[in-house]
Each structure stands twice: as C-alpha cells, then as structure tokens.
Amino acid sequence: MRINLSKRFTMDSPLKMDNTPVYQVDLDEGILGKGNKNGTILVSDKITDPEERESIIKHERIHVDQVKRGDLDYDDENVYWKGKTYPRSEMNEGSPDLPWEKEAYSKTDPFEKY
C-alpha cells in the first residue's frame, strides 16, 4: 500500500495486510480448502489443528493469486490453466501433478496430511 501525504512525498506502508476473507465451512469429504474466484478462501470446518489450517490457507492463497493474474479459471465442467482446458471428469483434483497445484505446492510448505 502506498501512502501519499502530499504531491511531493510518498512512502510505502510498513504494514503488510492480507484482507482475504477466510471462512470455515462444511466441505465435501476429502476437500480441505478451496480458493474461490471471488477472492475468498474456504477451509473445512473439520480442520482443528491451527498449523494445518494455516497451511491450507497459504496454499489456497496461491490459487486466489493465480485467478487474479488470469492464469487460472474454472467452471463446473473444466479448469482452465494459461489457456489450456482440463476437463474435471479426466483429472484427480488437488493432485500435485496438475500445473496450478505444482505452483501452489512449490510456494508453500504443505502440512503432512495436506
């Protein structure tokens, strides 16, 4: 965040704030978290370990960023990564071998169970 106190003086704020809304909700079996296109993050309400919850949030923030950059998009039938279509019916969602997951796993330290 840049603060402009006058036309001649600007400075970067020393505060790094992340205002990504995170909600704990009942997710389908096997789904620990989800980064939504609207910028929100959902975490399974079955997650009780704070370290595991934080790990999931960090991972899903990568997906939210991928959507903001325009690299990742999805609908009910497909996932779109950098212009390529991946039918949901032909993939194991969440697999670390998927290109958008590779980036997320490489930038986070996944919790052992995650």
KAWOSUL-V464923 format. One record per residue. N is the residue number from 1. RES is the residue in one small letter. SS is DSSP state (helix for helix, strand for strand, loop for the rest). PSI is psi in radians with two decimals (999 if undefined). D_LAST is the distance of its C-alpha to the last C-alpha in Angstrom with 2 decimals. Layout:
n res ss psi d_last
N RES SS PSI D_LAST
N RES SS PSI D_LAST
This chain:
n res ss psi d_last
1 m loop 2.30 32.18
2 r strand 2.29 35.77
3 i strand 2.22 38.51
4 n strand 1.81 42.02
5 l loop -0.45 44.65
6 s loop 3.12 47.54
7 k loop -0.32 48.30
8 r loop -0.28 48.68
9 f loop 2.10 45.85
10 t strand 2.70 42.09
11 m strand 2.70 39.18
12 d strand 2.40 35.42
13 s loop 2.38 33.90
14 p loop -0.17 32.31
15 l loop 2.22 29.82
16 k loop 1.85 26.50
17 m loop 2.39 25.41
18 d loop 1.98 22.48
19 n loop 0.49 23.59
20 t loop 2.10 20.71
21 p loop 2.28 20.79
22 v strand 2.25 17.62
23 y strand 2.39 17.94
24 q strand 2.11 16.24
25 v strand 2.93 17.12
26 d loop 1.85 16.92
27 l loop 2.79 14.66
28 d loop 2.71 14.94
29 e loop 2.30 13.25
30 g loop -0.17 9.83
31 i loop 2.05 9.61
32 l loop -0.55 7.59
33 g strand 2.88 9.63
34 k strand 2.24 12.54
35 g strand 2.08 14.81
36 n loop 2.75 18.32
37 k loop -0.41 21.42
38 n loop 0.07 23.26
39 g loop 0.00 21.13
40 t loop 2.79 19.39
41 i strand 2.31 15.73
42 l strand 2.36 14.67
43 v strand 2.41 12.04
44 s strand 2.36 11.95
45 d loop -0.08 14.65
46 k loop -0.19 13.03
47 i loop 2.04 10.78
48 t loop -0.35 13.30
49 d loop 2.10 11.92
50 p helix -0.61 13.12
51 e helix -0.72 11.09
52 e helix -0.73 7.70
53 r helix -0.80 9.77
54 e helix -0.67 11.15
55 s helix -0.73 8.16
56 i helix -0.76 7.41
57 i helix -0.78 11.19
58 k helix -0.75 11.65
59 h helix -0.81 9.62
60 e helix -0.49 11.61
61 r helix -0.60 14.71
62 i helix -0.77 14.77
63 h helix -0.70 15.11
64 v helix -0.73 17.76
65 d helix -0.69 19.51
66 q helix -0.67 19.52
67 v helix -0.80 21.25
68 k helix -0.65 23.65
69 r helix -0.31 24.59
70 g loop 0.12 25.38
71 d loop -0.55 23.13
72 l strand 2.38 20.89
73 d strand 2.88 22.28
74 y strand 2.79 21.73
75 d loop -2.94 23.60
76 d loop -0.45 23.35
77 e loop -0.57 24.35
78 n strand 2.81 23.01
79 v strand 2.40 20.79
80 y strand 2.12 22.99
81 w strand 1.98 22.03
82 k loop 0.78 24.95
83 g loop -0.14 27.50
84 k strand 2.45 26.07
85 t strand 2.29 25.30
86 y strand 1.85 22.42
87 p strand 2.30 23.20
88 r helix -0.55 20.36
89 s helix -0.30 22.18
90 e helix 0.23 21.73
91 m loop 2.77 18.04
92 n loop 1.66 14.70
93 e loop 2.41 13.10
94 g loop -0.11 9.75
95 s loop 2.32 10.78
96 p loop -0.16 10.55
97 d loop -0.24 14.30
98 l loop 2.46 15.26
99 p helix -0.67 17.16
100 w helix -0.51 15.71
101 e helix -0.63 12.11
102 k helix -0.80 13.64
103 e helix -0.81 15.03
104 a helix -0.76 12.03
105 y helix -0.59 10.01
106 s helix -0.42 13.41
107 k helix -0.06 14.08
108 t loop 2.83 11.09
109 d loop 1.57 9.78
110 p loop 2.43 6.00
111 f loop 2.57 5.11
112 e loop -0.69 5.59
113 k loop -0.28 3.79
114 y loop 999 0.00
